[in-house]
Amino acid sequence: MSRPRLLFISPRFLFPMNEGGKIRTANILKQMKGGVFEVVFASPAPATIGSFQDDIGSICDEFLSWPVHRATRLRRIAALFDSVPVAASTDRSAAGRAVISRALEQKPDVVLVDFPHAAVLLPQKPLPAAVIFTHNVEAEIFERHAKLAKGLMRQVWQSQSRKMRRFEGDALRRFDSVIAVSKRDGKALTELYDLPCVEVIDTGVDLDFYADSPPIAPPAPDAGTIVFTGAMDWRANIDGIEYLMDEVWPLVLQGRPRANAVIVGRNPPPDLVTTAKERGLAWEFTGFVDDIRPFVAAGHVYVIPLRVGSGTRIKAFEAMAMGRPVVSTTIGVEGLDVRDEEHLLLADSAPAFASAILRLFDESGLGDRLAGAARARVEERFSWSHVARQFEAICQRALERRRG
């Protein structure tokens, strides 16, 4: 018998896998390939698509696409006045809607949409068995930005959060099942939007790729290296690094005057790089790198200083899989099944964050204990194959409910 067809619609091309959402989706699809479903993947595609043919073949049985149109700054400003949030407005695409409409005419058994804002690509007519994959509680991200912003930007974030709450709720209620990436997100989505069926998957990590790295020598008494990885054109990451630089780092330097930081990620804001230089900080902004592992392996402490976000941060599990001790805010590991003082150190104020970094610089035994427990934790249940089976089962249940 032929396998049921799964039409998987994404608002973004998944390669290169340089963002948390792309990493999560691509790894799940890789593990689903050849399984219960015949996977048809639909997304925008860049002009350089020819160099990604092997990658595309690893995630799906058939690929449908339309041209990528990058949202210009002018378009994003204009989108502020749209009735839907900017993320949804800039994902609108007549070409994309045409591709999806033709794909739906082929009567797939299950339609799966990646991120709520991709719902703008769907026609208004009824769907077959339909599932939506939420990597975050989107409205929550905007609300957290609004709390931290000042002046005009606070008004902008408040407006966007109201639009996102309306849009997200309307989008999610179209689907038979909503997938959340943590129990915490699942509960929040259920309560916020009165959803009848929210199911939860774990966050995964590639345990072979992010192999346990050998410990490095303890830092000199006045030194030590911290590492952060993440796209530096993402507002939440920028805010976190500004917080680290402005409020945490002066306290670290009081105990370790030659400490240094390595910030790994594409497109760091020029003004942030300039500020670090003007202050004479031993900070390196790498920009885009093909492989983050050498940088993580060379660090004494991996930091997640995030104050804004939702969903779960894959970067935490990547560092833990590599055997590096982690210091994070509570938001930085929100939704992950890890515990303070057992798998990592949690710190939600600048003095506490600096103290945790210095503590790991000073106590190599503590770092080894935390790193060992964290690696064991991710090995226990957070492989991508395990997560993909959860994902696949949710899609099967949605199909079975629709078939009665």
C-alpha positions as CSV (number, residue, x, y, z in Angstrom):
1,M,0.0,0.0,0.0
2,S,1.2,3.5,-0.7
3,R,2.1,5.7,2.2
4,P,-0.2,8.7,3.2
5,R,1.1,12.0,1.8
6,L,2.2,14.7,4.2
7,L,2.3,18.2,2.7
8,F,4.7,20.2,4.9
9,I,4.6,24.0,4.4
10,S,7.4,26.2,5.7
11,P,7.7,30.0,5.4
12,R,11.5,29.7,5.1
13,F,14.0,27.6,3.2
14,L,15.7,25.3,5.7
15,F,19.3,25.5,4.5
16,P,21.8,26.3,5.7
17,M,20.6,25.2,9.1
18,N,21.8,28.3,10.9
19,E,18.7,29.1,13.1
20,G,17.0,27.2,15.9
21,G,13.7,26.8,14.0
22,K,15.4,25.6,10.8
23,I,17.6,23.1,12.8
24,R,14.6,21.7,14.6
25,T,12.4,21.3,11.5
26,A,15.2,19.9,9.2
27,N,16.3,17.3,11.7
28,I,12.8,16.1,12.4
29,L,12.2,15.8,8.6
30,K,15.5,13.9,8.1
31,Q,14.4,11.4,10.7
32,M,10.9,11.1,9.2
33,K,12.2,10.5,5.6
34,G,11.4,7.0,4.5
35,G,9.0,6.5,7.5
36,V,5.2,6.4,7.8
37,F,4.6,9.4,5.5
38,E,5.6,10.3,1.9
39,V,6.8,13.9,2.6
40,V,6.1,16.7,0.2
41,F,8.0,19.8,1.4
42,A,7.0,23.3,0.2
43,S,8.9,26.5,0.9
44,P,10.5,29.5,-0.7
45,A,13.8,28.8,-2.4
46,P,16.8,31.0,-3.0
47,A,18.5,31.5,-6.4
48,T,21.4,29.3,-5.0
49,I,19.1,26.3,-4.6
50,G,21.3,24.1,-6.8
51,S,23.9,23.9,-4.1
52,F,21.4,22.4,-1.7
53,Q,20.0,19.5,-3.7
54,D,21.5,16.8,-1.4
55,D,20.2,18.6,1.6
56,I,16.7,18.8,0.1
57,G,16.8,15.2,-0.8
58,S,17.6,14.3,2.8
59,I,14.3,15.8,4.2
60,C,11.6,15.0,1.7
61,D,10.4,12.8,-1.2
62,E,9.2,15.8,-3.3
63,F,10.1,19.5,-3.1
64,L,7.8,22.4,-4.2
65,S,9.0,26.0,-4.2
66,W,8.5,29.6,-5.1
67,P,11.1,32.4,-5.2
68,V,12.4,33.9,-2.0
69,H,11.7,37.6,-1.7
70,R,13.6,39.2,1.1
71,A,11.6,41.8,3.1
72,T,13.3,45.1,2.6
73,R,13.5,47.6,5.4
74,L,10.8,49.7,3.6
75,R,8.5,46.8,3.3
76,R,8.9,45.9,7.0
77,I,8.2,49.5,8.0
78,A,5.1,49.5,5.8
79,A,4.0,46.2,7.3
80,L,3.8,47.9,10.7
81,F,0.5,49.4,9.5
82,D,-0.9,46.1,8.3
83,S,-3.8,44.4,10.2
84,V,-1.6,41.4,10.8
85,P,1.9,41.3,12.5
86,V,5.0,42.0,10.5
87,A,6.1,38.4,10.6
88,A,2.9,37.3,8.8
89,S,2.7,40.4,6.5
90,T,6.2,39.8,5.1
91,D,5.5,36.1,4.5
92,R,2.6,36.8,2.2
93,S,3.4,35.6,-1.3
94,A,1.1,35.3,-4.3
95,A,3.5,32.8,-5.9
96,G,3.6,30.8,-2.6
97,R,-0.2,30.7,-2.3
98,A,-0.4,29.5,-5.9
99,V,2.0,26.7,-5.2
100,I,0.2,25.6,-2.1
101,S,-3.2,25.8,-3.8
102,R,-2.0,23.4,-6.5
103,A,-0.5,21.1,-3.9
104,L,-3.8,20.9,-2.1
105,E,-5.5,20.0,-5.3
106,Q,-3.5,16.8,-5.2
107,K,-5.4,15.9,-2.0
108,P,-2.6,15.3,0.6
109,D,-3.7,13.2,3.5
110,V,-2.2,15.6,6.1
111,V,-1.2,19.3,5.8
112,L,1.4,20.5,8.3
113,V,2.3,24.2,8.6
114,D,5.6,25.3,10.2
115,F,5.1,28.5,12.3
116,P,1.7,30.3,12.7
117,H,2.7,33.1,10.3
118,A,2.9,30.6,7.4
119,A,-0.9,30.4,7.6
120,V,-1.0,33.4,5.3
121,L,0.0,31.0,2.5
122,L,-3.1,28.9,2.9
123,P,-6.4,29.4,1.1
124,Q,-9.5,30.0,3.3
125,K,-11.2,26.9,2.2
126,P,-11.4,23.8,4.5
127,L,-8.2,21.8,4.9
128,P,-7.7,18.0,5.1
129,A,-6.3,16.7,8.4
130,A,-4.2,19.7,9.5
131,V,-1.4,20.1,12.0
132,I,0.5,23.3,12.9
133,F,4.0,23.3,14.4
134,T,4.6,26.1,16.9
135,H,8.3,26.6,17.8
136,N,7.3,29.4,20.3
137,V,4.3,31.2,21.8
138,E,4.7,34.0,19.3
139,A,2.6,36.6,21.1
140,E,4.6,36.0,24.2
141,I,7.8,37.0,22.5
142,F,6.3,40.4,21.4
143,E,4.9,41.0,24.9
144,R,8.4,40.4,26.5
145,H,10.0,42.8,24.0
146,A,7.4,45.4,24.9
147,K,8.2,45.1,28.6
148,L,11.9,45.7,28.0
149,A,11.6,48.4,25.3
150,K,11.4,52.1,25.9
151,G,9.8,55.2,24.3
152,L,8.4,54.7,20.8
153,M,9.7,51.2,20.4
154,R,7.6,50.1,23.4
155,Q,4.5,51.4,21.6
156,V,5.6,49.5,18.4
157,W,6.1,46.2,20.3
158,Q,2.8,46.7,22.2
159,S,1.0,47.2,18.9
160,Q,2.7,44.1,17.3
161,S,1.9,42.0,20.4
162,R,-1.8,42.8,20.2
163,K,-1.8,42.0,16.4
164,M,0.1,38.8,17.0
165,R,-2.2,37.6,19.7
166,R,-5.2,38.0,17.5
167,F,-3.5,36.5,14.4
168,E,-1.9,33.6,16.3
169,G,-5.2,32.6,18.0
170,D,-7.1,32.7,14.7
171,A,-4.4,30.7,12.9
172,L,-4.1,28.0,15.5
173,R,-7.8,27.4,15.8
174,R,-7.9,26.4,12.1
175,F,-6.0,23.2,12.8
176,D,-6.9,19.8,14.2
177,S,-3.8,19.6,16.3
178,V,-1.2,22.1,17.5
179,I,2.3,20.9,18.2
180,A,4.2,22.7,21.0
181,V,7.9,22.2,21.8
182,S,7.5,22.0,25.6
183,K,4.9,21.2,28.2
184,R,5.2,24.8,29.4
185,D,4.4,26.1,25.9
186,G,1.6,23.6,25.4
187,K,-0.1,24.8,28.6
188,A,0.3,28.4,27.7
189,L,-1.1,27.9,24.2
190,T,-4.1,25.9,25.5
191,E,-5.0,28.5,28.1
192,L,-4.3,31.6,25.9
193,Y,-6.3,30.5,22.9
194,D,-8.7,27.8,24.3
195,L,-7.3,25.2,22.0
196,P,-8.9,21.7,22.1
197,C,-5.8,19.6,21.0
198,V,-2.3,20.7,21.8
199,E,0.4,18.0,21.8
200,V,4.0,18.3,22.9
201,I,7.3,17.1,21.5
202,D,10.7,17.2,23.1
203,T,13.6,19.4,21.9
204,G,16.3,17.3,20.2
205,V,20.0,17.4,19.5
206,D,22.3,15.6,17.1
207,L,24.4,13.6,19.6
208,D,26.8,12.3,16.9
209,F,27.5,15.8,15.4
210,Y,27.7,17.5,18.8
211,A,29.9,14.8,20.3
212,D,31.2,15.1,23.9
213,S,34.4,17.2,23.7
214,P,37.4,16.6,25.9
215,P,37.8,19.1,28.8
216,I,40.2,22.0,28.3
217,A,42.8,23.2,30.7
218,P,41.4,25.5,33.5
219,P,41.8,29.2,32.7
220,A,44.6,31.3,34.2
221,P,43.7,32.9,37.5
222,D,42.8,36.3,35.9
223,A,41.4,34.9,32.7
224,G,38.7,32.7,31.2
225,T,36.7,32.3,28.0
226,I,32.9,32.4,27.6
227,V,31.1,31.5,24.4
228,F,27.7,32.4,23.0
229,T,26.2,31.1,19.7
230,G,23.2,32.4,17.9
231,A,22.1,34.5,14.9
232,M,23.2,38.1,15.8
233,D,20.5,39.7,13.6
234,W,17.8,38.2,15.8
235,R,16.5,40.9,18.2
236,A,16.3,38.6,21.3
237,N,20.0,37.6,20.8
238,I,21.0,41.2,20.4
239,D,19.2,42.2,23.6
240,G,20.9,39.3,25.4
241,I,24.4,40.3,24.3
242,E,23.8,43.9,25.1
243,Y,22.7,42.9,28.6
244,L,25.8,40.7,28.9
245,M,28.1,43.5,27.8
246,D,26.5,46.4,29.8
247,E,25.5,44.7,33.0
248,V,27.2,41.4,33.5
249,W,30.6,41.8,32.0
250,P,31.9,44.7,34.2
251,L,31.2,42.4,37.2
252,V,33.1,39.5,35.6
253,L,36.1,41.7,34.9
254,Q,36.3,42.6,38.6
255,G,37.2,39.0,39.3
256,R,38.9,38.1,36.0
257,P,40.3,41.2,34.3
258,R,41.7,39.3,31.3
259,A,38.5,37.3,30.7
260,N,37.3,37.2,27.1
261,A,34.1,36.5,25.2
262,V,33.5,34.9,21.8
263,I,30.1,35.7,20.2
264,V,29.5,33.3,17.3
265,G,26.7,34.1,14.8
266,R,25.9,35.9,11.6
267,N,25.5,39.6,11.1
268,P,26.5,41.1,14.5
269,P,25.2,44.7,14.6
270,P,28.1,47.1,13.8
271,D,27.3,49.4,16.7
272,L,27.6,46.5,19.1
273,V,31.0,45.5,17.7
274,T,32.2,49.1,17.8
275,T,31.0,49.5,21.4
276,A,33.1,46.5,22.5
277,K,36.2,47.9,20.8
278,E,35.7,51.4,22.3
279,R,35.4,49.9,25.7
280,G,38.6,47.9,25.2
281,L,36.8,44.6,25.8
282,A,38.4,41.3,24.8
283,W,35.4,40.3,22.7
284,E,35.4,38.6,19.4
285,F,32.4,38.7,17.1
286,T,33.0,35.9,14.5
287,G,30.1,36.6,12.2
288,F,28.8,33.6,10.2
289,V,30.8,30.4,10.6
290,D,30.3,27.0,8.9
291,D,30.7,25.1,12.2
292,I,30.2,26.4,15.7
293,R,31.8,23.3,17.4
294,P,35.4,24.5,17.5
295,F,34.3,27.7,19.2
296,V,32.2,26.0,21.8
297,A,34.9,23.4,22.5
298,A,37.4,26.1,23.1
299,G,35.3,27.9,25.7
300,H,35.4,27.4,29.5
301,V,31.7,28.4,29.9
302,Y,28.8,28.6,27.5
303,V,26.4,31.4,28.2
304,I,22.7,32.0,27.4
305,P,22.0,35.5,28.7
306,L,18.5,35.8,27.1
307,R,15.8,38.0,28.5
308,V,13.3,37.6,25.6
309,G,12.1,34.5,23.8
310,S,9.6,31.6,23.8
311,G,9.8,28.0,22.9
312,T,13.0,26.2,23.6
313,R,16.6,27.0,22.8
314,I,18.3,24.2,20.9
315,K,21.7,25.9,21.6
316,A,21.5,24.8,25.2
317,F,21.3,21.2,24.3
318,E,24.1,21.6,21.7
319,A,26.5,23.0,24.4
320,M,25.4,20.3,26.9
321,A,26.0,17.5,24.3
322,M,29.5,18.9,23.8
323,G,30.2,18.7,27.5
324,R,30.5,22.4,28.2
325,P,29.1,23.9,31.4
326,V,26.2,26.3,30.9
327,V,25.1,29.5,32.6
328,S,21.7,30.6,31.5
329,T,18.8,32.8,32.5
330,T,15.6,31.0,33.2
331,I,14.1,32.2,29.9
332,G,17.2,30.8,28.1
333,V,16.3,27.2,29.0
334,E,12.6,27.7,29.4
335,G,10.7,24.5,28.6
336,L,13.8,22.3,28.8
337,D,13.8,19.4,31.3
338,V,17.0,20.5,33.1
339,R,17.6,21.6,36.7
340,D,19.7,24.3,38.3
341,E,22.9,23.1,40.1
342,E,22.4,19.7,38.5
343,H,22.7,20.2,34.8
344,L,23.6,24.0,34.6
345,L,23.7,27.2,36.6
346,L,20.6,29.5,36.4
347,A,21.0,33.3,37.0
348,D,18.4,35.9,36.4
349,S,20.2,39.1,37.6
350,A,23.4,40.6,36.4
351,P,25.3,40.0,39.7
352,A,24.0,36.3,39.8
353,F,25.0,35.7,36.2
354,A,28.5,37.2,36.7
355,S,28.9,35.2,39.9
356,A,27.9,31.9,38.1
357,I,30.5,32.6,35.4
358,L,33.2,33.3,37.9
359,R,32.3,30.3,39.9
360,L,32.8,28.0,36.9
361,F,36.1,29.7,36.1
362,D,37.2,29.0,39.7
363,E,35.8,25.5,40.2
364,S,36.7,23.2,37.3
365,G,35.3,20.3,39.3
366,L,31.9,21.9,39.4
367,G,32.0,22.5,35.6
368,D,32.9,18.9,35.0
369,R,30.1,17.6,37.2
370,L,27.5,19.8,35.5
371,A,28.7,19.0,32.0
372,G,28.7,15.3,32.7
373,A,25.2,15.3,34.1
374,A,24.0,17.5,31.2
375,R,25.5,15.2,28.5
376,A,23.9,12.2,30.2
377,R,20.5,14.0,30.3
378,V,20.5,14.7,26.6
379,E,21.6,11.2,25.7
380,E,18.8,9.8,27.8
381,R,15.9,11.1,25.7
382,F,16.7,14.0,23.4
383,S,17.9,12.4,20.2
384,W,16.3,13.7,17.0
385,S,15.1,10.2,16.1
386,H,13.1,10.1,19.4
387,V,11.6,13.5,18.7
388,A,10.7,12.6,15.1
389,R,8.8,9.5,16.3
390,Q,6.8,11.8,18.6
391,F,6.1,14.2,15.7
392,E,5.1,11.4,13.3
393,A,2.7,9.9,15.8
394,I,0.9,13.3,16.2
395,C,0.4,13.5,12.5
396,Q,-0.9,9.9,12.4
397,R,-3.4,10.7,15.2
398,A,-4.7,13.8,13.4
399,L,-5.2,11.7,10.3
400,E,-7.0,8.9,12.2
401,R,-9.3,11.4,13.9
402,R,-10.3,12.9,10.6
403,R,-10.9,9.5,9.0
404,G,-13.1,8.6,12.0
